[in-house]
Amino acid sequence: MSERLTEDQLKQILGLGIAETAERVTIVQGGVPIRDQRRITEALIVREHGGKIELLNKEIQKKDDEIAALQKDLELLREKNDDLNSVLKSKDVEIEKLTSRIDELEEEKRELHRKLGSVEFDLGLLKKKKSKNWERQS
């Protein structure tokens, strides 16, 4: 079973895709019917592949755009990270200085406690001595 097609009908078939059976198609060209299944099938395949190629190229472009945006965001984050690392290093230096100063102050405090103990001990001795002297004088 075959159909006679004009160019407009062929264009309609090409728009439908390969699912249409090209085996039953006869093309009218110059008023003389020519059976050309292979040409129609190839044209359908080319059109379908062309559509797929166009669609895939659009998807690839979307991915390229998305990748470019993400790479830009990544670069900005790396710059911020570098800035933060720099700040962190300076804060580490500050922490080391403060820790060192705290250690020094604690050592000074321990020394002051030792001196205080010594002075309190001396004061206690002095009080005892004074107390004994008062007792002797009395």
C-alpha positions as CSV (number, residue, x, y, z in Angstrom):
1,M,0.0,0.0,0.0
2,S,1.5,3.4,-1.0
3,E,0.6,7.0,-0.8
4,R,1.4,9.7,-3.3
5,L,3.0,12.7,-1.6
6,T,3.6,16.3,-2.6
7,E,6.5,18.3,-1.3
8,D,4.2,19.9,1.4
9,Q,3.0,16.5,2.5
10,L,6.7,15.3,2.7
11,K,7.5,18.3,4.9
12,Q,4.6,17.3,7.2
13,I,5.9,13.7,7.4
14,L,9.4,15.0,8.1
15,G,8.0,17.0,11.0
16,L,6.4,13.8,12.5
17,G,9.6,11.9,12.9
18,I,10.9,8.4,12.0
19,A,7.9,6.6,13.6
20,E,6.0,7.1,10.4
21,T,6.6,4.2,8.0
22,A,8.5,5.3,5.0
23,E,8.1,1.9,3.4
24,R,4.6,2.8,2.1
25,V,5.5,6.2,0.7
26,T,5.7,7.0,-3.0
27,I,6.9,10.5,-4.0
28,V,5.4,12.3,-6.9
29,Q,8.1,14.3,-8.6
30,G,7.4,16.0,-11.9
31,G,4.2,14.1,-12.2
32,V,6.0,10.7,-12.2
33,P,5.7,8.6,-9.1
34,I,9.1,7.5,-7.7
35,R,9.4,5.1,-4.8
36,D,12.3,6.3,-2.7
37,Q,12.0,4.8,0.8
38,R,15.7,5.2,1.5
39,R,15.7,8.9,0.7
40,I,12.7,9.5,2.9
41,T,14.1,7.4,5.8
42,E,17.4,9.2,5.6
43,A,15.7,12.6,5.5
44,L,13.6,11.6,8.5
45,I,16.7,10.4,10.4
46,V,18.6,13.6,9.5
47,R,15.8,15.8,10.6
48,E,15.3,13.9,13.9
49,H,19.1,13.9,14.6
50,G,19.3,17.5,13.7
51,G,16.6,18.3,16.3
52,K,18.4,16.1,18.9
53,I,21.7,17.9,18.1
54,E,20.1,21.3,18.5
55,L,18.4,20.2,21.8
56,L,21.6,18.7,23.1
57,N,23.6,21.8,22.1
58,K,21.2,23.9,24.0
59,E,21.5,21.7,27.1
60,I,25.3,21.8,26.7
61,Q,25.2,25.6,26.6
62,K,23.0,25.7,29.7
63,K,25.5,23.4,31.5
64,D,28.4,25.7,30.2
65,D,26.6,28.7,31.6
66,E,25.9,27.0,34.9
67,I,29.5,25.8,35.1
68,A,30.8,29.3,34.4
69,A,28.6,30.8,37.1
70,L,29.7,28.1,39.6
71,Q,33.3,28.7,38.7
72,K,32.9,32.4,39.3
73,D,31.2,31.7,42.7
74,L,34.0,29.2,43.5
75,E,36.7,31.8,42.7
76,L,34.9,34.4,44.9
77,L,34.7,31.9,47.7
78,R,38.4,31.1,47.4
79,E,39.2,34.8,47.6
80,K,37.0,35.1,50.7
81,N,38.6,32.0,52.1
82,D,42.1,33.4,51.5
83,D,41.1,36.6,53.2
84,L,39.6,34.6,56.1
85,N,42.8,32.5,56.3
86,S,44.8,35.7,56.5
87,V,42.6,37.0,59.3
88,L,42.8,33.7,61.0
89,K,46.6,33.7,60.9
90,S,46.7,37.2,62.4
91,K,44.2,36.1,65.1
92,D,46.4,33.0,65.8
93,V,49.3,35.4,66.3
94,E,47.2,37.5,68.7
95,I,46.1,34.4,70.6
96,E,49.7,33.3,71.0
97,K,50.7,36.8,72.3
98,L,47.7,36.8,74.7
99,T,48.5,33.3,75.9
100,S,52.1,34.2,76.4
101,R,51.1,37.4,78.3
102,I,48.7,35.4,80.5
103,D,51.4,32.9,81.3
104,E,53.8,35.7,82.2
105,L,51.1,37.3,84.4
106,E,50.3,34.0,86.1
107,E,54.0,33.6,86.9
108,E,54.2,37.1,88.2
109,K,51.1,36.3,90.3
110,R,52.7,33.2,91.7
111,E,55.8,35.2,92.6
112,L,53.6,37.8,94.3
113,H,51.9,35.1,96.3
114,R,55.3,33.8,97.4
115,K,56.3,37.3,98.4
116,L,53.0,37.8,100.2
117,G,53.5,34.6,102.1
118,S,57.0,35.6,103.0
119,V,55.8,39.1,104.2
120,E,52.9,37.6,106.1
121,F,55.3,35.1,107.7
122,D,57.7,37.9,108.6
123,L,54.8,39.9,110.0
124,G,53.7,37.0,112.1
125,L,57.2,36.6,113.5
126,L,57.3,40.3,114.2
127,K,54.0,40.2,116.0
128,K,55.2,37.2,118.1
129,K,58.4,39.0,118.9
130,K,56.6,42.2,119.8
131,S,54.1,40.2,121.8
132,K,57.0,38.5,123.7
133,N,58.7,41.8,124.3
134,W,55.5,43.2,125.8
135,E,55.1,40.3,127.9
136,R,58.7,40.6,129.2
137,Q,58.2,44.3,129.9
138,S,55.1,43.7,131.7
